[in-house]
Amino acid sequence: MDKIKWTALLLVLLSAGLLILQQSKVGDSGQIASDNVLVTTYLEADQRWRDRLEEISAGPGTYEEKDPQLEVVRQQRPDAEPAVSAAIRLTQSDASLDDKTRAADFLIYRAQGAEHRDEAILKGMKAMAKLDADYSEWQKALLLADIYMPPGFNTTLDAFFEEFDTYVSQPNARAAARYHAAMRRMMLANRGDEAVEVRAAHRARALELAQGLSVGVENDTLMRRQPPDQKGERQPYPTFSVAEKELLFLLNAVTLGQPLPNVEQPAIEGHTDSLAAYRGRTVLLDFWATWCSPCIDALPTLDTLKAELPDEKFEIISINTDAELETLSRFLNERPMPWVHWYVGEYSPWLQQWSIRGFPTYMLVDGEGVLVAKQHGINDEFLTLVRDTACRGTSGVC
């Protein structure tokens, strides 16, 4: 009799367990359906928002007239947070492979509007690595992650680039991850606010990543940030072999603590000038354009430096990137800048070779030709460094 009771009790418990499991699955199915709706609804709303921006941009009127309206619409971007949370849940759920892959793709490419987009992009890439061994868009995904998330912003994402080969087996995807990882380390090595030994460690790691990254994929194409050519047309992406050579050049010649290579360039007066001609003096290279407001705002500070530091110890070389030389000439007629000027044009290969990614870019070079600092703005610390470098040994007083 006891055996019968125990058997009956066991059957009751099993039935209850199956019922709970069934209800759980029903609940999971409901959550999966709800999360799919959230993602789809956001994508539709976000596309309408993008279409509205495009409509205003393509409409009549000058940029100055349209900008206030564009700014209003920019502030109306749909809230991405519910959709991002839903997509993360989908990648971790019992949803179908298609639903999971779609959610991971959403996190990689459409989560830029989220507050913690770095975490969303990282979770999307990790999920995709597990879901699709043959995913064909890794280079695009890595490039977008590199653009949206600068190095040092999220150390876990930085590590993902360097540990990518533990997630993915595709040779060209691995090589692309090594390229971006090395570039990101190089950017950290160029941060003047880091200690010298920290910068040296970043550069050493960058060299380790860069050397040999193209082995086995030498002739494959690397998708990377690629500026237009001198005609304003987009240049073809380089092969991994070419990209590796260019990266090693940057690490060995255009990184803090390394001697810059000599450059010969026509000055606007017509004679050929060179960086080597200024050896023995501290030189501030100023990459700029007349349309660049921060460049113009910094001119009074450059005036002060030029007037304050003696010519035999210091020189400024402003390197202009306007589309036309006449634009620079007209500007200088209206606003004199009493120092050296080189004109390289809007799409000079030099900008790519030296990794000039924005304006203004300032590069401080000491009397031995060594790159001392590289940054996009001028602050008090940078001014102190300029003075100390030009007047070495005299506490910044020449």
Stockholm file with secondary structure:
# STOCKHOLM 1.0

chainA/1-398         MDKIKWTALLLVLLSAGLLILQQSKVGDSGQIASDNVLVTTYLEADQRWRDRLEEISAGPGTYEEKDPQLEVVRQQRPDAEPAVSAAIRLTQSDASLDDKTRAADFLIYRAQGAEHRDEAILKGMKAMAKLDADYSEWQKALLLADIYMPPGFNTTLDAFFEEFDTYVSQPNARAAARYHAAMRRMMLANRGDEAVEVRAAHRARALELAQGLSVGVENDTLMRRQPPDQKGERQPYPTFSVAEKELLFLLNAVTLGQPLPNVEQPAIEGHTDSLAAYRGRTVLLDFWATWCSPCIDALPTLDTLKAELPDEKFEIISINTDAELETLSRFLNERPMPWVHWYVGEYSPWLQQWSIRGFPTYMLVDGEGVLVAKQHGINDEFLTLVRDTACRGTSGVC
#=GR chainA/1-398 SS CHHHHHHHHHHHHHHHHHHHHHHHHHHHHHHHHHHHHHHHHHHHHHHHHHHHHHHHHHSSSCHHHHHHHHHHHHTTCCCCHHHHHHHHHHHTSSCCHHHHHHHHHHHHHSCTTSTTHHHHHHHHHHHHHHHCTTCSCHHHHHHHHHHHSCTTSCHHHHHHHHTGGGTCCCHHHHHHHHHHHHHHHHHHHTCTTSCHHHHHHHHHHHHHHHTTTTTTCTTSBCCCCCCBCTTSCBCCCCBHHHHHHHHHHHHHHSSTTSBCCCCEEEBTTSSEEEGGGGTTSEEEEEEECTTCHHHHHTHHHHHHHHHHSCTTTEEEEEEECCSCHHHHHHHHHHSCCCSEEEECCTTCHHHHHTTCCSSSEEEEECTTSBEEEEESSCCHHHHHHHHHHHTTTTTTCC
#=GC SS_cons         CHHHHHHHHHHHHHHHHHHHHHHHHHHHHHHHHHHHHHHHHHHHHHHHHHHHHHHHHHSSSCHHHHHHHHHHHHTTCCCCHHHHHHHHHHHTSSCCHHHHHHHHHHHHHSCTTSTTHHHHHHHHHHHHHHHCTTCSCHHHHHHHHHHHSCTTSCHHHHHHHHTGGGTCCCHHHHHHHHHHHHHHHHHHHTCTTSCHHHHHHHHHHHHHHHTTTTTTCTTSBCCCCCCBCTTSCBCCCCBHHHHHHHHHHHHHHSSTTSBCCCCEEEBTTSSEEEGGGGTTSEEEEEEECTTCHHHHHTHHHHHHHHHHSCTTTEEEEEEECCSCHHHHHHHHHHSCCCSEEEECCTTCHHHHHTTCCSSSEEEEECTTSBEEEEESSCCHHHHHHHHHHHTTTTTTCC
//
